[in-house]
Each structure stands twice: as C-alpha cells, then as structure tokens.
Amino acid sequence: VAPKGPRYGALLVSLDGAPATRVDLYRRSRSSRAVVYVLNLPSAGDHKLVMRARPVDGRRRVDVDAFAVIE
C-alpha cells in the first residue's frame, strides 16, 4: 500500500530472486493508500522480498505505507 502522485517515481519488486516487476507510482493527482502491488506466494515458508526505489523522469519520491498479509 503506497501513495501515488505527480512527484512519485517507481519501485522494482522481486520475490525470491525472480526478475523484478516495475511498479509505477506516478499519478496526475495525489492519492493515498493505493494498493500498488499484489502477490500470491507460491508456497508457505520463508521468502525474500526486495524493493528498490527507481527515479523516473526526475521523479524520485517513493513512500510505502503498509504491507497487508492475508493467510
């Protein structure tokens, strides 16, 4: 869960070493608490989630508000 807006860049999200997925956080007007990425885990157990901020066209801001885990 993250805000989106005109000053926001992007995230690269990777699970367990898989190729990263780009999550764009740009939006013309600001919105808060947007669900920006949903992932279904392939199995129970330990996993490694990596998120890297990436600037896009000079937009560098990246905020993450929350993670929601549903079992």
CHARMM internal coordinates of N, CA and C (Angstrom, degrees):
IC EDIT
DIST 1 N 1 CA 1.4550
DIST 1 CA 1 C 1.5243
ANGL 1 N 1 CA 1 C 106.18
DIST 1 C 2 N 1.3430
ANGL 1 CA 1 C 2 N 115.70
DIHE 1 N 1 CA 1 C 2 N 127.71
DIST 2 N 2 CA 1.4572
ANGL 1 C 2 N 2 CA 120.08
DIHE 1 CA 1 C 2 N 2 CA -177.00
DIST 2 CA 2 C 1.5264
ANGL 2 N 2 CA 2 C 110.16
DIHE 1 C 2 N 2 CA 2 C -152.81
DIST 2 C 3 N 1.3385
ANGL 2 CA 2 C 3 N 116.36
DIHE 2 N 2 CA 2 C 3 N 156.81
DIST 3 N 3 CA 1.4565
ANGL 2 C 3 N 3 CA 118.60
DIHE 2 CA 2 C 3 N 3 CA 173.06
DIST 3 CA 3 C 1.5227
ANGL 3 N 3 CA 3 C 110.44
DIHE 2 C 3 N 3 CA 3 C -77.31
DIST 3 C 4 N 1.3260
ANGL 3 CA 3 C 4 N 115.61
DIHE 3 N 3 CA 3 C 4 N 156.26
DIST 4 N 4 CA 1.4594
ANGL 3 C 4 N 4 CA 122.39
DIHE 3 CA 3 C 4 N 4 CA 173.80
DIST 4 CA 4 C 1.5182
ANGL 4 N 4 CA 4 C 107.25
DIHE 3 C 4 N 4 CA 4 C -126.84
DIST 4 C 5 N 1.3218
ANGL 4 CA 4 C 5 N 116.19
DIHE 4 N 4 CA 4 C 5 N 152.86
DIST 5 N 5 CA 1.4503
ANGL 4 C 5 N 5 CA 118.34
DIHE 4 CA 4 C 5 N 5 CA 179.51
DIST 5 CA 5 C 1.5097
ANGL 5 N 5 CA 5 C 112.27
DIHE 4 C 5 N 5 CA 5 C 178.17
DIST 5 C 6 N 1.3364
ANGL 5 CA 5 C 6 N 116.49
DIHE 5 N 5 CA 5 C 6 N -179.37
DIST 6 N 6 CA 1.4564
ANGL 5 C 6 N 6 CA 121.53
DIHE 5 CA 5 C 6 N 6 CA -174.48
DIST 6 CA 6 C 1.5314
ANGL 6 N 6 CA 6 C 114.46
DIHE 5 C 6 N 6 CA 6 C -69.58
DIST 6 C 7 N 1.3167
ANGL 6 CA 6 C 7 N 118.68
DIHE 6 N 6 CA 6 C 7 N -16.51
DIST 7 N 7 CA 1.4707
ANGL 6 C 7 N 7 CA 121.60
DIHE 6 CA 6 C 7 N 7 CA -179.79
DIST 7 CA 7 C 1.5161
ANGL 7 N 7 CA 7 C 113.19
DIHE 6 C 7 N 7 CA 7 C -101.39
DIST 7 C 8 N 1.3249
ANGL 7 CA 7 C 8 N 117.89
DIHE 7 N 7 CA 7 C 8 N 1.75
DIST 8 N 8 CA 1.4642
ANGL 7 C 8 N 8 CA 121.03
DIHE 7 CA 7 C 8 N 8 CA -172.85
DIST 8 CA 8 C 1.5252
ANGL 8 N 8 CA 8 C 112.72
DIHE 7 C 8 N 8 CA 8 C -91.72
DIST 8 C 9 N 1.3251
ANGL 8 CA 8 C 9 N 115.35
DIHE 8 N 8 CA 8 C 9 N 144.93
DIST 9 N 9 CA 1.4547
ANGL 8 C 9 N 9 CA 123.24
DIHE 8 CA 8 C 9 N 9 CA 178.35
DIST 9 CA 9 C 1.5208
ANGL 9 N 9 CA 9 C 111.28
DIHE 8 C 9 N 9 CA 9 C -93.58
DIST 9 C 10 N 1.3318
ANGL 9 CA 9 C 10 N 115.93
DIHE 9 N 9 CA 9 C 10 N -126.91
DIST 10 N 10 CA 1.4623
ANGL 9 C 10 N 10 CA 120.65
DIHE 9 CA 9 C 10 N 10 CA -177.00
DIST 10 CA 10 C 1.5220
ANGL 10 N 10 CA 10 C 110.16
DIHE 9 C 10 N 10 CA 10 C -143.81
DIST 10 C 11 N 1.3214
ANGL 10 CA 10 C 11 N 114.84
DIHE 10 N 10 CA 10 C 11 N 164.32
DIST 11 N 11 CA 1.4610
ANGL 10 C 11 N 11 CA 123.43
DIHE 10 CA 10 C 11 N 11 CA 172.91
DIST 11 CA 11 C 1.5164
ANGL 11 N 11 CA 11 C 108.85
DIHE 10 C 11 N 11 CA 11 C -117.41
DIST 11 C 12 N 1.3200
ANGL 11 CA 11 C 12 N 116.15
DIHE 11 N 11 CA 11 C 12 N 145.53
DIST 12 N 12 CA 1.4565
ANGL 11 C 12 N 12 CA 121.04
DIHE 11 CA 11 C 12 N 12 CA 166.32
DIST 12 CA 12 C 1.5158
ANGL 12 N 12 CA 12 C 105.90
DIHE 11 C 12 N 12 CA 12 C -106.39
DIST 12 C 13 N 1.3276
ANGL 12 CA 12 C 13 N 117.05
DIHE 12 N 12 CA 12 C 13 N 125.01
DIST 13 N 13 CA 1.4637
ANGL 12 C 13 N 13 CA 122.36
DIHE 12 CA 12 C 13 N 13 CA -175.62
DIST 13 CA 13 C 1.5200
ANGL 13 N 13 CA 13 C 108.83
DIHE 12 C 13 N 13 CA 13 C -119.07
DIST 13 C 14 N 1.3289
ANGL 13 CA 13 C 14 N 115.86
DIHE 13 N 13 CA 13 C 14 N 129.99
DIST 14 N 14 CA 1.4607
ANGL 13 C 14 N 14 CA 120.86
DIHE 13 CA 13 C 14 N 14 CA -179.87
DIST 14 CA 14 C 1.5260
ANGL 14 N 14 CA 14 C 109.65
DIHE 13 C 14 N 14 CA 14 C -135.86
DIST 14 C 15 N 1.3175
ANGL 14 CA 14 C 15 N 116.48
DIHE 14 N 14 CA 14 C 15 N 140.97
DIST 15 N 15 CA 1.4620
ANGL 14 C 15 N 15 CA 122.18
DIHE 14 CA 14 C 15 N 15 CA 177.46
DIST 15 CA 15 C 1.5197
ANGL 15 N 15 CA 15 C 109.49
DIHE 14 C 15 N 15 CA 15 C -117.84
DIST 15 C 16 N 1.3200
ANGL 15 CA 15 C 16 N 115.87
DIHE 15 N 15 CA 15 C 16 N 126.54
DIST 16 N 16 CA 1.4607
ANGL 15 C 16 N 16 CA 122.68
DIHE 15 CA 15 C 16 N 16 CA 175.00
DIST 16 CA 16 C 1.5305
ANGL 16 N 16 CA 16 C 113.55
DIHE 15 C 16 N 16 CA 16 C 53.37
DIST 16 C 17 N 1.3259
ANGL 16 CA 16 C 17 N 116.86
DIHE 16 N 16 CA 16 C 17 N 38.23
DIST 17 N 17 CA 1.4631
ANGL 16 C 17 N 17 CA 120.78
DIHE 16 CA 16 C 17 N 17 CA 175.27
DIST 17 CA 17 C 1.5196
ANGL 17 N 17 CA 17 C 115.09
DIHE 16 C 17 N 17 CA 17 C 81.07
DIST 17 C 18 N 1.3191
ANGL 17 CA 17 C 18 N 118.22
DIHE 17 N 17 CA 17 C 18 N 3.23
DIST 18 N 18 CA 1.4674
ANGL 17 C 18 N 18 CA 121.18
DIHE 17 CA 17 C 18 N 18 CA 178.67
DIST 18 CA 18 C 1.5341
ANGL 18 N 18 CA 18 C 109.35
DIHE 17 C 18 N 18 CA 18 C -69.83
DIST 18 C 19 N 1.3251
ANGL 18 CA 18 C 19 N 118.18
DIHE 18 N 18 CA 18 C 19 N 162.01
DIST 19 N 19 CA 1.4583
ANGL 18 C 19 N 19 CA 120.15
DIHE 18 CA 18 C 19 N 19 CA 175.95
DIST 19 CA 19 C 1.5270
ANGL 19 N 19 CA 19 C 110.84
DIHE 18 C 19 N 19 CA 19 C -55.66
DIST 19 C 20 N 1.3186
ANGL 19 CA 19 C 20 N 115.67
DIHE 19 N 19 CA 19 C 20 N 143.41
DIST 20 N 20 CA 1.4579
ANGL 19 C 20 N 20 CA 121.09
DIHE 19 CA 19 C 20 N 20 CA -175.84
DIST 20 CA 20 C 1.5252
ANGL 20 N 20 CA 20 C 111.99
DIHE 19 C 20 N 20 CA 20 C -73.92
DIST 20 C 21 N 1.3115
ANGL 20 CA 20 C 21 N 114.47
DIHE 20 N 20 CA 20 C 21 N 147.64
DIST 21 N 21 CA 1.4594
ANGL 20 C 21 N 21 CA 122.98
DIHE 20 CA 20 C 21 N 21 CA 173.39
DIST 21 CA 21 C 1.5195
ANGL 21 N 21 CA 21 C 107.52
DIHE 20 C 21 N 21 CA 21 C -105.27
DIST 21 C 22 N 1.3296
ANGL 21 CA 21 C 22 N 116.23
DIHE 21 N 21 CA 21 C 22 N 132.74
DIST 22 N 22 CA 1.4605
ANGL 21 C 22 N 22 CA 120.22
DIHE 21 CA 21 C 22 N 22 CA 178.85
DIST 22 CA 22 C 1.5295
ANGL 22 N 22 CA 22 C 109.68
DIHE 21 C 22 N 22 CA 22 C -86.42
DIST 22 C 23 N 1.3453
ANGL 22 CA 22 C 23 N 115.69
DIHE 22 N 22 CA 22 C 23 N 130.11
DIST 23 N 23 CA 1.4600
ANGL 22 C 23 N 23 CA 122.37
DIHE 22 CA 22 C 23 N 23 CA 178.44
DIST 23 CA 23 C 1.5291
ANGL 23 N 23 CA 23 C 107.12
DIHE 22 C 23 N 23 CA 23 C -116.79
DIST 23 C 24 N 1.3199
ANGL 23 CA 23 C 24 N 117.61
DIHE 23 N 23 CA 23 C 24 N 109.31
DIST 24 N 24 CA 1.4531
ANGL 23 C 24 N 24 CA 122.43
DIHE 23 CA 23 C 24 N 24 CA -177.79
DIST 24 CA 24 C 1.5270
ANGL 24 N 24 CA 24 C 109.71
DIHE 23 C 24 N 24 CA 24 C -81.81
DIST 24 C 25 N 1.3204
ANGL 24 CA 24 C 25 N 116.83
DIHE 24 N 24 CA 24 C 25 N 129.19
DIST 25 N 25 CA 1.4625
ANGL 24 C 25 N 25 CA 121.41
DIHE 24 CA 24 C 25 N 25 CA -178.96
DIST 25 CA 25 C 1.5275
ANGL 25 N 25 CA 25 C 112.26
DIHE 24 C 25 N 25 CA 25 C -105.07
DIST 25 C 26 N 1.3274
ANGL 25 CA 25 C 26 N 116.90
DIHE 25 N 25 CA 25 C 26 N 8.59
DIST 26 N 26 CA 1.4614
ANGL 25 C 26 N 26 CA 120.79
DIHE 25 CA 25 C 26 N 26 CA 178.87
DIST 26 CA 26 C 1.5257
ANGL 26 N 26 CA 26 C 110.38
DIHE 25 C 26 N 26 CA 26 C -76.51
DIST 26 C 27 N 1.3137
ANGL 26 CA 26 C 27 N 114.87
DIHE 26 N 26 CA 26 C 27 N 141.50
DIST 27 N 27 CA 1.4546
ANGL 26 C 27 N 27 CA 122.84
DIHE 26 CA 26 C 27 N 27 CA 172.18
DIST 27 CA 27 C 1.5196
ANGL 27 N 27 CA 27 C 106.81
DIHE 26 C 27 N 27 CA 27 C -156.72
DIST 27 C 28 N 1.3189
ANGL 27 CA 27 C 28 N 118.48
DIHE 27 N 27 CA 27 C 28 N 143.06
DIST 28 N 28 CA 1.4722
ANGL 27 C 28 N 28 CA 121.31
DIHE 27 CA 27 C 28 N 28 CA -176.60
DIST 28 CA 28 C 1.5219
ANGL 28 N 28 CA 28 C 112.92
DIHE 27 C 28 N 28 CA 28 C -56.91
DIST 28 C 29 N 1.3295
ANGL 28 CA 28 C 29 N 116.50
DIHE 28 N 28 CA 28 C 29 N -42.76
DIST 29 N 29 CA 1.4668
ANGL 28 C 29 N 29 CA 120.38
DIHE 28 CA 28 C 29 N 29 CA 177.50
DIST 29 CA 29 C 1.5309
ANGL 29 N 29 CA 29 C 108.08
DIHE 28 C 29 N 29 CA 29 C -117.69
DIST 29 C 30 N 1.3061
ANGL 29 CA 29 C 30 N 116.17
DIHE 29 N 29 CA 29 C 30 N 152.19
DIST 30 N 30 CA 1.4665
ANGL 29 C 30 N 30 CA 120.41
DIHE 29 CA 29 C 30 N 30 CA -175.52
DIST 30 CA 30 C 1.5284
ANGL 30 N 30 CA 30 C 111.09
DIHE 29 C 30 N 30 CA 30 C -71.59
DIST 30 C 31 N 1.3090
ANGL 30 CA 30 C 31 N 114.80
DIHE 30 N 30 CA 30 C 31 N 139.19
DIST 31 N 31 CA 1.4618
ANGL 30 C 31 N 31 CA 121.35
DIHE 30 CA 30 C 31 N 31 CA 170.73
DIST 31 CA 31 C 1.5223
ANGL 31 N 31 CA 31 C 107.43
DIHE 30 C 31 N 31 CA 31 C -135.25
DIST 31 C 32 N 1.3074
ANGL 31 CA 31 C 32 N 116.57
DIHE 31 N 31 CA 31 C 32 N 142.91
DIST 32 N 32 CA 1.4626
ANGL 31 C 32 N 32 CA 120.46
DIHE 31 CA 31 C 32 N 32 CA -179.52
DIST 32 CA 32 C 1.5223
ANGL 32 N 32 CA 32 C 109.92
DIHE 31 C 32 N 32 CA 32 C -106.58
DIST 32 C 33 N 1.2960
ANGL 32 CA 32 C 33 N 115.03
DIHE 32 N 32 CA 32 C 33 N 155.84
DIST 33 N 33 CA 1.4730
ANGL 32 C 33 N 33 CA 123.25
DIHE 32 CA 32 C 33 N 33 CA 175.26
DIST 33 CA 33 C 1.5232
ANGL 33 N 33 CA 33 C 113.51
DIHE 32 C 33 N 33 CA 33 C 53.98
DIST 33 C 34 N 1.3014
ANGL 33 CA 33 C 34 N 117.20
DIHE 33 N 33 CA 33 C 34 N 48.49
DIST 34 N 34 CA 1.4622
ANGL 33 C 34 N 34 CA 121.27
DIHE 33 CA 33 C 34 N 34 CA 176.56
DIST 34 CA 34 C 1.5286
ANGL 34 N 34 CA 34 C 109.28
DIHE 33 C 34 N 34 CA 34 C -88.37
DIST 34 C 35 N 1.3092
ANGL 34 CA 34 C 35 N 116.86
DIHE 34 N 34 CA 34 C 35 N 139.25
DIST 35 N 35 CA 1.4654
ANGL 34 C 35 N 35 CA 120.34
DIHE 34 CA 34 C 35 N 35 CA 172.28
DIST 35 CA 35 C 1.5248
ANGL 35 N 35 CA 35 C 105.56
DIHE 34 C 35 N 35 CA 35 C -77.04
DIST 35 C 36 N 1.3281
ANGL 35 CA 35 C 36 N 116.07
DIHE 35 N 35 CA 35 C 36 N 113.10
DIST 36 N 36 CA 1.4590
ANGL 35 C 36 N 36 CA 119.92
DIHE 35 CA 35 C 36 N 36 CA -173.25
DIST 36 CA 36 C 1.5252
ANGL 36 N 36 CA 36 C 113.73
DIHE 35 C 36 N 36 CA 36 C -105.82
DIST 36 C 37 N 1.3236
ANGL 36 CA 36 C 37 N 117.05
DIHE 36 N 36 CA 36 C 37 N -15.38
DIST 37 N 37 CA 1.4755
ANGL 36 C 37 N 37 CA 120.11
DIHE 36 CA 36 C 37 N 37 CA -178.23
DIST 37 CA 37 C 1.5202
ANGL 37 N 37 CA 37 C 108.78
DIHE 36 C 37 N 37 CA 37 C -156.82
DIST 37 C 38 N 1.3183
ANGL 37 CA 37 C 38 N 116.34
DIHE 37 N 37 CA 37 C 38 N 133.09
DIST 38 N 38 CA 1.4669
ANGL 37 C 38 N 38 CA 122.15
DIHE 37 CA 37 C 38 N 38 CA 177.60
DIST 38 CA 38 C 1.5193
ANGL 38 N 38 CA 38 C 107.49
DIHE 37 C 38 N 38 CA 38 C -125.82
DIST 38 C 39 N 1.3076
ANGL 38 CA 38 C 39 N 116.03
DIHE 38 N 38 CA 38 C 39 N 135.22
DIST 39 N 39 CA 1.4567
ANGL 38 C 39 N 39 CA 121.47
DIHE 38 CA 38 C 39 N 39 CA -177.06
DIST 39 CA 39 C 1.5213
ANGL 39 N 39 CA 39 C 109.31
DIHE 38 C 39 N 39 CA 39 C -136.64
DIST 39 C 40 N 1.3088
ANGL 39 CA 39 C 40 N 117.00
DIHE 39 N 39 CA 39 C 40 N 129.76
DIST 40 N 40 CA 1.4673
ANGL 39 C 40 N 40 CA 122.24
DIHE 39 CA 39 C 40 N 40 CA 171.84
DIST 40 CA 40 C 1.5178
ANGL 40 N 40 CA 40 C 107.39
DIHE 39 C 40 N 40 CA 40 C -99.39
DIST 40 C 41 N 1.3242
ANGL 40 CA 40 C 41 N 116.42
DIHE 40 N 40 CA 40 C 41 N 118.85
DIST 41 N 41 CA 1.4595
ANGL 40 C 41 N 41 CA 120.17
DIHE 40 CA 40 C 41 N 41 CA -177.91
DIST 41 CA 41 C 1.5267
ANGL 41 N 41 CA 41 C 110.35
DIHE 40 C 41 N 41 CA 41 C -70.36
DIST 41 C 42 N 1.3368
ANGL 41 CA 41 C 42 N 115.97
DIHE 41 N 41 CA 41 C 42 N 139.48
DIST 42 N 42 CA 1.4617
ANGL 41 C 42 N 42 CA 120.06
DIHE 41 CA 41 C 42 N 42 CA -176.92
DIST 42 CA 42 C 1.5302
ANGL 42 N 42 CA 42 C 114.34
DIHE 41 C 42 N 42 CA 42 C -70.67
DIST 42 C 43 N 1.3425
ANGL 42 CA 42 C 43 N 116.35
DIHE 42 N 42 CA 42 C 43 N -22.43
DIST 43 N 43 CA 1.4655
ANGL 42 C 43 N 43 CA 119.97
DIHE 42 CA 42 C 43 N 43 CA -179.38
DIST 43 CA 43 C 1.5214
ANGL 43 N 43 CA 43 C 109.35
DIHE 42 C 43 N 43 CA 43 C -161.03
DIST 43 C 44 N 1.3256
ANGL 43 CA 43 C 44 N 115.98
DIHE 43 N 43 CA 43 C 44 N 162.22
DIST 44 N 44 CA 1.4610
ANGL 43 C 44 N 44 CA 121.15
DIHE 43 CA 43 C 44 N 44 CA 174.88
DIST 44 CA 44 C 1.5266
ANGL 44 N 44 CA 44 C 108.53
DIHE 43 C 44 N 44 CA 44 C -73.08
DIST 44 C 45 N 1.3128
ANGL 44 CA 44 C 45 N 116.78
DIHE 44 N 44 CA 44 C 45 N 157.29
DIST 45 N 45 CA 1.4578
ANGL 44 C 45 N 45 CA 120.32
DIHE 44 CA 44 C 45 N 45 CA 177.03
DIST 45 CA 45 C 1.5144
ANGL 45 N 45 CA 45 C 111.68
DIHE 44 C 45 N 45 CA 45 C 122.12
DIST 45 C 46 N 1.3173
ANGL 45 CA 45 C 46 N 115.28
DIHE 45 N 45 CA 45 C 46 N -166.29
DIST 46 N 46 CA 1.4595
ANGL 45 C 46 N 46 CA 121.41
DIHE 45 CA 45 C 46 N 46 CA -178.52
DIST 46 CA 46 C 1.5226
ANGL 46 N 46 CA 46 C 110.62
DIHE 45 C 46 N 46 CA 46 C -78.95
DIST 46 C 47 N 1.3324
ANGL 46 CA 46 C 47 N 115.30
DIHE 46 N 46 CA 46 C 47 N 139.68
DIST 47 N 47 CA 1.4632
ANGL 46 C 47 N 47 CA 121.71
DIHE 46 CA 46 C 47 N 47 CA 176.94
DIST 47 CA 47 C 1.5201
ANGL 47 N 47 CA 47 C 108.23
DIHE 46 C 47 N 47 CA 47 C -139.60
DIST 47 C 48 N 1.3195
ANGL 47 CA 47 C 48 N 116.26
DIHE 47 N 47 CA 47 C 48 N 156.06
DIST 48 N 48 CA 1.4604
ANGL 47 C 48 N 48 CA 121.66
DIHE 47 CA 47 C 48 N 48 CA 177.74
DIST 48 CA 48 C 1.5219
ANGL 48 N 48 CA 48 C 109.00
DIHE 47 C 48 N 48 CA 48 C -115.86
DIST 48 C 49 N 1.3261
ANGL 48 CA 48 C 49 N 115.40
DIHE 48 N 48 CA 48 C 49 N 117.20
DIST 49 N 49 CA 1.4533
ANGL 48 C 49 N 49 CA 122.87
DIHE 48 CA 48 C 49 N 49 CA 177.69
DIST 49 CA 49 C 1.5281
ANGL 49 N 49 CA 49 C 107.93
DIHE 48 C 49 N 49 CA 49 C -105.80
DIST 49 C 50 N 1.3279
ANGL 49 CA 49 C 50 N 116.97
DIHE 49 N 49 CA 49 C 50 N 125.77
DIST 50 N 50 CA 1.4590
ANGL 49 C 50 N 50 CA 122.02
DIHE 49 CA 49 C 50 N 50 CA 179.32
DIST 50 CA 50 C 1.5210
ANGL 50 N 50 CA 50 C 108.43
DIHE 49 C 50 N 50 CA 50 C -118.96
DIST 50 C 51 N 1.3394
ANGL 50 CA 50 C 51 N 115.98
DIHE 50 N 50 CA 50 C 51 N 128.83
DIST 51 N 51 CA 1.4661
ANGL 50 C 51 N 51 CA 121.44
DIHE 50 CA 50 C 51 N 51 CA 176.71
DIST 51 CA 51 C 1.5240
ANGL 51 N 51 CA 51 C 107.46
DIHE 50 C 51 N 51 CA 51 C -124.33
DIST 51 C 52 N 1.3285
ANGL 51 CA 51 C 52 N 115.77
DIHE 51 N 51 CA 51 C 52 N 130.23
DIST 52 N 52 CA 1.4586
ANGL 51 C 52 N 52 CA 121.18
DIHE 51 CA 51 C 52 N 52 CA 178.80
DIST 52 CA 52 C 1.5249
ANGL 52 N 52 CA 52 C 108.82
DIHE 51 C 52 N 52 CA 52 C -126.69
DIST 52 C 53 N 1.3245
ANGL 52 CA 52 C 53 N 115.68
DIHE 52 N 52 CA 52 C 53 N 129.67
DIST 53 N 53 CA 1.4647
ANGL 52 C 53 N 53 CA 120.79
DIHE 52 CA 52 C 53 N 53 CA 177.29
DIST 53 CA 53 C 1.5241
ANGL 53 N 53 CA 53 C 109.45
DIHE 52 C 53 N 53 CA 53 C -74.30
DIST 53 C 54 N 1.3317
ANGL 53 CA 53 C 54 N 115.59
DIHE 53 N 53 CA 53 C 54 N 141.18
DIST 54 N 54 CA 1.4610
ANGL 53 C 54 N 54 CA 121.67
DIHE 53 CA 53 C 54 N 54 CA 178.41
DIST 54 CA 54 C 1.5222
ANGL 54 N 54 CA 54 C 109.94
DIHE 53 C 54 N 54 CA 54 C -134.15
DIST 54 C 55 N 1.3394
ANGL 54 CA 54 C 55 N 117.81
DIHE 54 N 54 CA 54 C 55 N 126.43
DIST 55 N 55 CA 1.4613
ANGL 54 C 55 N 55 CA 119.26
DIHE 54 CA 54 C 55 N 55 CA 174.66
DIST 55 CA 55 C 1.5287
ANGL 55 N 55 CA 55 C 110.30
DIHE 54 C 55 N 55 CA 55 C -70.93
DIST 55 C 56 N 1.3301
ANGL 55 CA 55 C 56 N 115.98
DIHE 55 N 55 CA 55 C 56 N 148.35
DIST 56 N 56 CA 1.4608
ANGL 55 C 56 N 56 CA 122.18
DIHE 55 CA 55 C 56 N 56 CA 177.64
DIST 56 CA 56 C 1.5232
ANGL 56 N 56 CA 56 C 107.20
DIHE 55 C 56 N 56 CA 56 C -133.89
DIST 56 C 57 N 1.3153
ANGL 56 CA 56 C 57 N 116.89
DIHE 56 N 56 CA 56 C 57 N 117.79
DIST 57 N 57 CA 1.4672
ANGL 56 C 57 N 57 CA 121.51
DIHE 56 CA 56 C 57 N 57 CA 178.02
DIST 57 CA 57 C 1.5366
ANGL 57 N 57 CA 57 C 112.48
DIHE 56 C 57 N 57 CA 57 C 49.61
DIST 57 C 58 N 1.3241
ANGL 57 CA 57 C 58 N 116.65
DIHE 57 N 57 CA 57 C 58 N 42.48
DIST 58 N 58 CA 1.4580
ANGL 57 C 58 N 58 CA 121.44
DIHE 57 CA 57 C 58 N 58 CA 178.75
DIST 58 CA 58 C 1.5165
ANGL 58 N 58 CA 58 C 114.84
DIHE 57 C 58 N 58 CA 58 C 84.09
DIST 58 C 59 N 1.3245
ANGL 58 CA 58 C 59 N 117.26
DIHE 58 N 58 CA 58 C 59 N -7.44
DIST 59 N 59 CA 1.4763
ANGL 58 C 59 N 59 CA 120.66
DIHE 58 CA 58 C 59 N 59 CA 177.68
DIST 59 CA 59 C 1.5282
ANGL 59 N 59 CA 59 C 107.34
DIHE 58 C 59 N 59 CA 59 C -86.53
DIST 59 C 60 N 1.3230
ANGL 59 CA 59 C 60 N 116.47
DIHE 59 N 59 CA 59 C 60 N 113.22
DIST 60 N 60 CA 1.4610
ANGL 59 C 60 N 60 CA 120.67
DIHE 59 CA 59 C 60 N 60 CA -172.54
DIST 60 CA 60 C 1.5238
ANGL 60 N 60 CA 60 C 113.79
DIHE 59 C 60 N 60 CA 60 C -109.47
DIST 60 C 61 N 1.2930
ANGL 60 CA 60 C 61 N 118.41
DIHE 60 N 60 CA 60 C 61 N -14.35
DIST 61 N 61 CA 1.4695
ANGL 60 C 61 N 61 CA 120.80
DIHE 60 CA 60 C 61 N 61 CA -171.90
DIST 61 CA 61 C 1.5264
ANGL 61 N 61 CA 61 C 111.89
DIHE 60 C 61 N 61 CA 61 C -72.25
DIST 61 C 62 N 1.3259
ANGL 61 CA 61 C 62 N 115.02
DIHE 61 N 61 CA 61 C 62 N 134.15
DIST 62 N 62 CA 1.4676
ANGL 61 C 62 N 62 CA 122.66
DIHE 61 CA 61 C 62 N 62 CA 174.54
DIST 62 CA 62 C 1.5254
ANGL 62 N 62 CA 62 C 106.99
DIHE 61 C 62 N 62 CA 62 C -142.53
DIST 62 C 63 N 1.3226
ANGL 62 CA 62 C 63 N 117.17
DIHE 62 N 62 CA 62 C 63 N 121.49
DIST 63 N 63 CA 1.4649
ANGL 62 C 63 N 63 CA 122.81
DIHE 62 CA 62 C 63 N 63 CA 174.77
DIST 63 CA 63 C 1.5200
ANGL 63 N 63 CA 63 C 108.09
DIHE 62 C 63 N 63 CA 63 C -123.17
DIST 63 C 64 N 1.3193
ANGL 63 CA 63 C 64 N 116.85
DIHE 63 N 63 CA 63 C 64 N 141.68
DIST 64 N 64 CA 1.4605
ANGL 63 C 64 N 64 CA 121.60
DIHE 63 CA 63 C 64 N 64 CA 172.81
DIST 64 CA 64 C 1.5186
ANGL 64 N 64 CA 64 C 106.22
DIHE 63 C 64 N 64 CA 64 C -120.71
DIST 64 C 65 N 1.3352
ANGL 64 CA 64 C 65 N 116.28
DIHE 64 N 64 CA 64 C 65 N 122.54
DIST 65 N 65 CA 1.4541
ANGL 64 C 65 N 65 CA 121.03
DIHE 64 CA 64 C 65 N 65 CA -176.95
DIST 65 CA 65 C 1.5208
ANGL 65 N 65 CA 65 C 113.73
DIHE 64 C 65 N 65 CA 65 C -89.14
DIST 65 C 66 N 1.3381
ANGL 65 CA 65 C 66 N 116.92
DIHE 65 N 65 CA 65 C 66 N -37.70
DIST 66 N 66 CA 1.4607
ANGL 65 C 66 N 66 CA 118.63
DIHE 65 CA 65 C 66 N 66 CA -173.90
DIST 66 CA 66 C 1.5232
ANGL 66 N 66 CA 66 C 111.32
DIHE 65 C 66 N 66 CA 66 C -164.15
DIST 66 C 67 N 1.3104
ANGL 66 CA 66 C 67 N 114.71
DIHE 66 N 66 CA 66 C 67 N 160.35
DIST 67 N 67 CA 1.4510
ANGL 66 C 67 N 67 CA 123.43
DIHE 66 CA 66 C 67 N 67 CA 169.33
DIST 67 CA 67 C 1.5259
ANGL 67 N 67 CA 67 C 106.73
DIHE 66 C 67 N 67 CA 67 C -117.94
DIST 67 C 68 N 1.2938
ANGL 67 CA 67 C 68 N 117.86
DIHE 67 N 67 CA 67 C 68 N 136.21
DIST 68 N 68 CA 1.4595
ANGL 67 C 68 N 68 CA 121.24
DIHE 67 CA 67 C 68 N 68 CA 176.52
DIST 68 CA 68 C 1.5258
ANGL 68 N 68 CA 68 C 107.89
DIHE 67 C 68 N 68 CA 68 C -114.07
DIST 68 C 69 N 1.3145
ANGL 68 CA 68 C 69 N 116.08
DIHE 68 N 68 CA 68 C 69 N 122.89
DIST 69 N 69 CA 1.4599
ANGL 68 C 69 N 69 CA 121.15
DIHE 68 CA 68 C 69 N 69 CA 179.28
DIST 69 CA 69 C 1.5182
ANGL 69 N 69 CA 69 C 107.61
DIHE 68 C 69 N 69 CA 69 C -115.51
DIST 69 C 70 N 1.3186
ANGL 69 CA 69 C 70 N 115.64
DIHE 69 N 69 CA 69 C 70 N 122.61
DIST 70 N 70 CA 1.4604
ANGL 69 C 70 N 70 CA 120.98
DIHE 69 CA 69 C 70 N 70 CA -179.67
DIST 70 CA 70 C 1.5161
ANGL 70 N 70 CA 70 C 108.27
DIHE 69 C 70 N 70 CA 70 C -117.84
DIST 70 C 71 N 1.3014
ANGL 70 CA 70 C 71 N 116.14
DIHE 70 N 70 CA 70 C 71 N 123.17
DIST 71 N 71 CA 1.4692
ANGL 70 C 71 N 71 CA 119.62
DIHE 70 CA 70 C 71 N 71 CA -178.60
DIST 71 CA 71 C 1.5065
ANGL 71 N 71 CA 71 C 110.93
DIHE 70 C 71 N 71 CA 71 C -96.52
END
COOR INIT
IC SEED 1 N 1 CA 1 C
IC BUILD
